Amino acid sequence: MDVTEFFTKGGPVMYLLLLSSIAVAAIAIERFRFYRYASHESEKFLSTLKICFSQRRPEEILSFCNREISSLGLVAAVGVKAAVAGENVELALNVAYDEEAMKLRARLNYLSMIVTLAPLLGLLGTISGMIDSFNIFSLQAGQPLAITGGIGEALIATATGLCVSIFALLVHTYFAQKLDEILTALDMAANIVLANLNGQKIPQHVDDEKSSVDESKELFS
């Protein structure tokens, strides 16, 4: 039995299971690329961010955070900019953190859905195949192999559904772990910024043409 024949014998639900497996693969590729961007050199960024604050070099903090392509850099930059503008640092960090967390959690619910949906689709295909087999058996009395062969073919849908579900479960578990790691790093970045900038504001200057780097120096003067 080749792949095409195997697929055909599974019934119409095999097309839905095929779409589900393609969706899992597409989500896995997209999330892998996004998580790699979001967690880009997170440990190095956190250690460098601590040094920037401890050595009181505010002119480098904004430029360093803005150059960082990870989610950590984005959240840290929002907090520093809020301090420079005299805004609430904690509120700005919370908003930025929630936005990044929402992006990180995107599409993981679809994987959870497929984990549950795929076995149900396989079971539906099996039941449908068994119903057809009983109809054949009732019409062709004296041919018991008709029903047993039909049930064997119907079980193809269940086996395929379980395979798709296992695949989706493995992918979801992997990215759930990566999500926890990135959110922990985001918490650390936000806490570093908050510990150094919370409650501190930069005086307003008459000269509006001064850059944000010049303004941020006032924070540490």
Secondary structure, 3 states (H helix, E strand, C coil): CCHHHHHHHCCCHHHHHHHHHHHHHHHHHHHHHHHHHHCCCHHHHHHHHHHHHHCCCHHHHHHHHHHCCCHHHHHHHHHHHHHHCCCCHHHHHHHHHHHHHHHHHCCHHHHHHHHHHHHHHHHHHHHHHHHHHHHHHHHCCCCCHHHHHHHHHHHHHHHHHHHHHHHHHHHHHHHHHHHHHHHHHHHHHHHHHHHHHCCCCCCCCCCCCCCHHHHHHHHHC
